[in-house]
Amino acid sequence: MDLQGQPGDGKSCGLVNVQQDIECITEELTSAYERFKSAPPLSIEGEWHFATQIKFALDKAQQYYAKIDESAAYIAAVVLHPRYNWQYVEAQWEHKKTWITSARKSVKRLWLTDYK
């Protein structure tokens, strides 16, 4: 819901929020999947089926999260935002060093080809 606002309506709907929102979704789905993944197929309330659906949603969220590093516009929005910068990106992606390298290259390419 955080990303559904319209500019000027007081909701934060910028590209800057994408990573945080997808991380939140991924964490919640991971937690839910851990609770239900061991349910036997004939469990009450269809918990096994529920675990399967959560896993599908989690896989999709992880696919979207992995695409963040492919977006020069997203990274540029983050590093140009007054509250964030490259240090923020490096802290968030400290476990994904290749993403940082790729992000720096893509923002530089975006600057050179579209804005310089």
C-alpha positions in Angstrom: 0.0 0.0 0.0 3.0 2.3 0.7 3.8 2.4 -3.0 0.3 3.1 -4.2 0.1 6.8 -3.3 -0.1 9.6 -5.8 2.5 12.5 -5.9 1.2 15.3 -3.7 -1.2 13.2 -1.6 1.0 13.1 1.4 1.9 9.4 0.9 5.4 8.4 0.2 5.3 6.7 -3.2 8.7 7.3 -4.6 11.2 4.8 -6.0 13.2 5.3 -2.8 10.7 3.2 -0.9 10.8 0.1 -3.2 13.7 -1.7 -1.5 12.4 -1.2 2.0 8.9 -2.3 1.0 10.0 -5.4 -0.8 12.3 -6.3 2.0 9.4 -6.0 4.5 7.2 -8.2 2.3 10.0 -10.8 1.9 10.6 -10.9 5.6 6.9 -11.3 6.5 6.5 -14.1 3.9 9.7 -15.8 5.0 8.4 -15.8 8.6 5.0 -17.1 7.6 6.6 -19.8 5.4 8.8 -21.0 8.3 5.6 -21.4 10.5 3.7 -23.5 8.0 6.4 -25.3 5.8 6.4 -28.4 8.0 2.6 -28.9 8.0 1.5 -32.4 6.9 -0.6 -32.6 3.7 -3.7 -33.5 5.6 -3.4 -30.8 8.3 -6.3 -28.8 9.6 -7.3 -25.7 7.7 -5.2 -26.7 4.7 -2.0 -25.5 6.3 0.1 -27.4 3.8 -1.7 -25.7 0.9 -1.3 -22.4 2.7 2.5 -23.0 3.0 2.7 -23.8 -0.7 0.9 -20.5 -1.6 3.2 -18.5 0.7 6.2 -20.1 -0.9 5.0 -19.0 -4.4 4.5 -15.4 -3.1 7.9 -15.5 -1.4 9.6 -16.7 -4.6 7.9 -13.8 -6.6 8.9 -11.2 -4.0 12.5 -12.5 -4.1 12.4 -12.2 -7.9 11.3 -8.6 -7.7 13.9 -7.9 -5.0 16.7 -9.3 -7.2 15.6 -6.9 -10.0 16.3 -3.8 -7.9 20.0 -3.9 -8.8 19.0 -3.8 -12.5 17.3 -0.4 -12.2 19.6 2.6 -12.6 16.5 4.8 -12.0 15.9 3.2 -8.6 19.5 3.5 -7.5 19.7 7.1 -8.8 16.6 8.0 -6.8 18.1 6.5 -3.7 21.5 8.2 -3.9 20.0 11.6 -4.9 17.4 11.5 -2.2 18.2 14.0 0.6 18.0 11.3 3.3 20.0 8.6 1.5 23.3 8.3 -0.4 25.8 5.7 -1.5 26.7 4.9 2.1 23.0 3.9 2.6 23.1 1.6 -0.5 26.3 0.1 0.7 24.9 -0.6 4.2 21.7 -2.1 2.8 23.5 -4.3 0.3 26.6 -5.1 2.4 26.0 -8.8 1.7 25.6 -8.2 -2.1 28.9 -6.6 -3.1 28.3 -7.3 -6.8 25.0 -5.4 -6.6 26.9 -2.3 -5.4 29.4 -2.5 -8.2 26.7 -3.0 -10.7 24.6 -0.1 -9.2 27.5 2.3 -9.4 28.2 1.4 -13.0 24.5 1.7 -14.0 24.1 5.1 -12.3 27.2 6.4 -14.0 26.0 5.0 -17.4 22.6 6.7 -16.8 24.3 10.0 -16.0 26.6 9.8 -19.0 23.9 8.7 -21.5 20.8 10.6 -20.4 21.7 13.5 -18.1 25.2 14.9 -18.6 
